[in-house]
């Protein structure tokens, strides 16, 4: 099986050495592969997961595990998100990178602990809050980079539809809309003219991942195909991890770039619209302020 590095031959991986990167959703298929690959290149990792047992298991697979910080948090609870953000600030003085990889697909309707819609909270509000909380640490480095893991599924919704956030038509609509928000928000952050690079990436539909275990037919059957089957439209986990690292290292394309796997691609018109970006920004800030402690 190919290693992620096989897809990263155009990059100087030595640039990763000594960097300090916070990776969310580290215990899942793409997240764990990304963490393991980064550890091979002497990256100091801060890893998030929902379950301590899975974090401990992942740590045993890393090179230099003694340098790794493990943090458990439930991203459906923004108070928990704030807590680990504070822990990071206590444990380190700076960050070189942030990879917002954690995400879920929930088939039915569910309310998060903050009273907001579950998928919206986990997939959009949580990474937005983390980015906001950790920005001071990131800005202490020369070229900080933030990667938001998004999806081509964002094209499944044509409108921003902020008035429908709390009552999505179904789980798929909630998921695709949350991925639209990831990209739209990335575009807004990139327009702020900071010294920080913001990128969004669609790593592909990954065989074997548990993210899409509740997808409606026929997508559920496609993504449940075993990893060893050679299907061109299914991305294997090492390749998916490489797409994230590629976006992180790529300096040829500007801040705000969206990648479909390894190639830059225009996201939907909705995501590219500056008015939508401003609306989402304001809506996001309003929800964060209302649901978190000051």
C-alpha positions as CSV (number, residue, x, y, z in Angstrom):
1,X,0.0,0.0,0.0
2,X,1.2,3.5,-0.8
3,X,2.3,5.8,2.0
4,X,1.1,9.4,2.1
5,X,4.6,10.5,1.3
6,X,4.3,8.9,-2.2
7,X,1.8,11.6,-3.1
8,X,4.0,14.4,-1.6
9,X,7.1,14.1,-3.7
10,X,6.7,17.7,-5.0
11,X,7.1,19.0,-1.5
12,X,10.1,19.5,0.8
13,X,8.9,17.5,3.8
14,X,11.8,18.8,5.8
15,X,9.8,22.0,6.2
16,X,7.6,20.1,8.7
17,X,10.5,19.4,11.1
18,X,10.1,21.1,14.4
19,X,6.7,22.5,13.7
20,X,4.0,22.4,16.3
21,X,0.6,21.4,14.9
22,X,-2.8,20.9,16.5
23,X,-4.9,18.3,14.7
24,X,-8.6,17.7,15.6
25,X,-10.4,14.4,14.9
26,X,-7.1,12.6,15.1
27,X,-8.4,9.2,16.0
28,X,-10.4,8.7,12.8
29,X,-9.1,7.1,9.6
30,X,-7.9,10.3,7.9
31,X,-6.9,12.0,11.1
32,X,-4.8,9.1,12.4
33,X,-3.1,8.6,9.1
34,X,-2.3,12.3,9.0
35,X,-1.0,12.3,12.6
36,X,1.2,9.3,12.0
37,X,2.7,10.8,8.8
38,X,3.4,14.1,10.5
39,X,5.1,12.3,13.4
40,X,7.5,10.7,10.9
41,X,8.7,14.2,10.1
42,X,9.5,15.3,13.6
43,X,6.3,17.4,14.0
44,X,5.3,18.2,17.6
45,X,1.7,17.1,17.7
46,X,-1.2,18.2,19.8
47,X,-4.0,15.7,19.0
48,X,-7.7,15.8,19.7
49,X,-10.1,12.9,19.9
50,X,-13.5,12.1,21.5
51,X,-12.3,9.0,23.3
52,X,-9.2,8.7,25.5
53,X,-8.7,5.0,24.7
54,X,-8.4,5.8,21.0
55,X,-6.0,8.6,21.6
56,X,-3.8,6.4,23.8
57,X,-3.8,3.7,21.0
58,X,-2.9,6.3,18.4
59,X,0.0,7.6,20.5
60,X,1.6,4.2,20.5
61,X,1.8,4.4,16.7
62,X,3.6,7.7,16.6
63,X,7.3,8.4,16.4
64,X,8.5,10.4,19.4
65,X,5.2,9.9,21.3
66,X,6.7,11.5,24.4
67,X,6.4,14.9,22.6
68,X,2.8,14.4,21.8
69,X,0.0,16.1,23.8
70,X,-3.4,14.3,23.8
71,X,-6.7,16.2,24.4
72,X,-10.1,14.7,24.8
73,X,-13.2,16.9,23.9
74,X,-16.7,16.6,22.7
75,X,-17.2,19.1,19.9
76,X,-20.9,19.2,20.3
77,X,-20.3,21.0,23.5
78,X,-18.6,24.4,22.9
79,X,-17.7,24.7,26.6
80,X,-15.5,21.6,26.0
81,X,-14.0,23.2,23.0
82,X,-13.1,26.3,25.0
83,X,-11.6,24.1,27.7
84,X,-9.1,22.3,25.4
85,X,-8.3,25.7,23.7
86,X,-7.3,27.0,27.2
87,X,-5.3,23.8,27.8
88,X,-3.3,24.3,24.6
89,X,-2.6,27.9,25.7
90,X,-1.3,26.6,29.0
91,X,0.9,23.9,27.4
92,X,2.5,25.8,24.6
93,X,3.5,29.3,23.7
94,X,3.0,29.1,19.9
95,X,1.5,27.0,17.1
96,X,2.7,26.7,13.5
97,X,-0.4,25.0,12.3
98,X,-4.0,24.0,12.9
99,X,-5.8,21.3,11.0
100,X,-9.6,21.3,11.6
101,X,-10.3,17.7,10.6
102,X,-13.0,16.7,13.1
103,X,-16.4,16.2,11.5
104,X,-19.5,14.1,11.7
105,X,-22.5,13.0,9.6
106,X,-25.6,12.4,11.6
107,X,-28.6,11.0,9.7
108,X,-31.4,12.2,11.8
109,X,-32.2,15.4,13.7
110,X,-30.3,16.1,16.9
111,X,-29.6,19.0,19.2
112,X,-26.2,19.7,20.6
113,X,-25.5,20.6,24.2
114,X,-25.5,24.3,23.3
115,X,-29.1,24.0,22.1
116,X,-28.1,24.4,18.5
117,X,-28.3,21.9,15.6
118,X,-25.8,19.0,16.1
119,X,-24.0,18.9,12.8
120,X,-23.7,22.6,12.5
121,X,-22.2,22.8,16.0
122,X,-19.6,20.0,15.5
123,X,-18.7,20.7,11.9
124,X,-18.7,24.5,11.8
125,X,-19.0,26.3,15.1
126,X,-16.4,24.1,16.9
127,X,-13.6,24.7,14.3
128,X,-14.6,28.4,14.0
129,X,-14.3,28.7,17.8
130,X,-11.0,26.8,17.9
131,X,-9.6,29.0,15.2
132,X,-10.7,32.1,17.1
133,X,-9.3,30.9,20.4
134,X,-5.9,29.8,19.0
135,X,-5.3,32.6,16.7
136,X,-3.0,34.4,19.2
137,X,-0.7,31.4,19.4
138,X,-0.6,31.0,15.6
139,X,0.2,34.6,15.0
140,X,3.4,34.2,17.1
141,X,4.9,32.2,14.2
142,X,6.2,33.6,10.9
143,X,3.9,31.7,8.5
144,X,1.0,30.0,10.4
145,X,-1.3,27.8,8.4
146,X,-4.9,26.7,9.1
147,X,-6.5,23.9,7.1
148,X,-10.2,23.3,7.2
149,X,-11.2,19.8,6.0
150,X,-14.3,20.4,3.8
151,X,-16.0,18.4,1.1
152,X,-17.3,18.5,-2.5
153,X,-20.6,17.7,-0.7
154,X,-20.9,21.5,-0.2
155,X,-22.3,21.6,-3.7
156,X,-25.3,19.7,-2.5
157,X,-26.8,23.0,-1.2
158,X,-27.2,26.1,-3.4
159,X,-28.0,28.7,-0.8
160,X,-26.4,29.8,2.5
161,X,-29.9,29.3,4.1
162,X,-28.9,30.5,7.6
163,X,-32.6,30.6,8.5
164,X,-32.7,26.8,8.0
165,X,-29.7,25.9,10.2
166,X,-31.8,24.9,13.2
167,X,-34.3,22.8,11.2
168,X,-32.5,21.1,8.3
169,X,-34.6,19.0,5.9
170,X,-32.5,15.9,6.7
171,X,-29.0,14.8,7.8
172,X,-27.5,15.0,4.4
173,X,-28.6,18.6,3.9
174,X,-27.2,19.5,7.3
175,X,-23.9,17.9,6.4
176,X,-23.5,19.4,3.0
177,X,-24.5,22.8,4.4
178,X,-21.9,22.5,7.1
179,X,-19.2,21.8,4.5
180,X,-20.4,24.9,2.5
181,X,-20.0,26.9,5.7
182,X,-16.4,25.5,6.2
183,X,-15.4,26.8,2.8
184,X,-17.3,30.1,2.9
185,X,-15.8,30.8,6.4
186,X,-12.3,29.9,5.1
187,X,-12.7,32.5,2.3
188,X,-13.8,35.1,4.8
189,X,-10.8,34.5,7.0
190,X,-8.5,34.7,4.0
191,X,-9.9,38.2,3.1
192,X,-8.8,39.6,6.5
193,X,-5.3,40.3,5.3
194,X,-3.5,38.6,8.2
195,X,-0.2,36.9,8.1
196,X,-2.0,33.6,8.4
197,X,-2.7,31.2,5.5
198,X,-6.1,29.6,5.3
199,X,-6.9,26.7,3.1
200,X,-9.9,24.3,2.7
201,X,-9.6,20.8,1.2
202,X,-11.8,18.0,0.1
203,X,-9.8,14.8,0.8
204,X,-12.2,12.5,-1.1
205,X,-14.7,9.9,-0.1
206,X,-12.7,7.5,2.0
207,X,-13.3,3.8,2.0
208,X,-13.5,2.4,5.5
209,X,-14.0,5.7,7.3
210,X,-16.8,5.9,9.8
211,X,-17.7,9.4,9.0
212,X,-20.2,8.4,6.3
213,X,-21.7,5.3,8.1
214,X,-25.1,6.9,8.0
215,X,-25.2,8.2,4.4
216,X,-28.4,7.7,2.4
217,X,-28.4,5.1,-0.4
218,X,-26.5,4.8,-2.7
219,X,-23.7,6.8,-1.1
220,X,-23.6,4.6,2.0
221,X,-22.9,1.5,-0.1
222,X,-20.2,3.3,-2.0
223,X,-18.3,4.4,1.1
224,X,-18.7,1.1,2.8
225,X,-16.8,-0.8,0.1
226,X,-13.7,-2.4,1.7
227,X,-10.4,-0.5,1.4
228,X,-8.7,-3.1,-0.7
229,X,-11.0,-2.8,-3.7
230,X,-9.4,-0.8,-6.5
231,X,-12.2,1.7,-7.3
232,X,-11.0,5.0,-8.8
233,X,-13.7,7.1,-7.3
234,X,-12.9,6.0,-3.7
235,X,-9.9,7.6,-2.0
236,X,-7.8,5.4,0.2
237,X,-6.8,6.7,3.7
238,X,-3.1,7.4,3.0
239,X,-4.0,9.4,-0.1
240,X,-6.6,11.4,1.8
241,X,-4.1,12.2,4.5
242,X,-1.7,13.3,1.8
243,X,-4.3,15.8,0.4
244,X,-4.3,17.5,3.8
245,X,-0.6,17.7,4.1
246,X,-0.3,18.9,0.5
247,X,-2.7,21.8,1.2
248,X,-0.7,22.6,4.4
249,X,2.7,22.7,2.5
250,X,1.5,24.2,-0.8
251,X,2.9,27.7,-1.3
252,X,2.1,28.1,-5.0
253,X,-1.6,28.9,-4.4
254,X,-2.8,31.8,-2.3
255,X,-4.6,31.9,1.0
256,X,-8.3,31.0,0.7
257,X,-7.6,28.3,-1.9
258,X,-10.0,25.3,-2.0
259,X,-8.6,22.0,-3.1
260,X,-10.4,19.0,-4.5
261,X,-7.9,16.4,-3.3
262,X,-4.6,17.7,-4.7
263,X,-5.7,20.3,-7.1
264,X,-7.1,23.8,-6.5
265,X,-10.7,24.1,-7.6
266,X,-13.3,26.8,-7.6
267,X,-15.9,26.1,-4.9
268,X,-19.5,26.9,-5.5
269,X,-20.7,30.4,-6.3
270,X,-22.4,30.5,-2.9
271,X,-19.0,30.0,-1.1
272,X,-17.2,32.5,-3.3
273,X,-19.8,35.3,-2.7
274,X,-18.3,38.0,-0.3
275,X,-21.8,38.9,0.9
276,X,-22.4,35.3,1.9
277,X,-19.0,35.3,3.6
278,X,-19.9,38.3,5.7
279,X,-23.3,37.0,6.6
280,X,-21.9,33.7,7.7
281,X,-19.1,35.5,9.7
282,X,-21.7,37.6,11.6
283,X,-24.0,34.6,12.2
284,X,-21.1,32.5,13.5
285,X,-19.9,35.2,15.9
286,X,-23.4,35.7,17.2
287,X,-23.9,32.0,17.9
288,X,-20.5,31.6,19.5
289,X,-21.0,34.6,21.8
290,X,-24.5,33.4,22.8
291,X,-23.4,29.8,23.6
292,X,-20.0,30.2,25.3
293,X,-18.8,31.6,28.5
294,X,-17.0,34.9,28.3
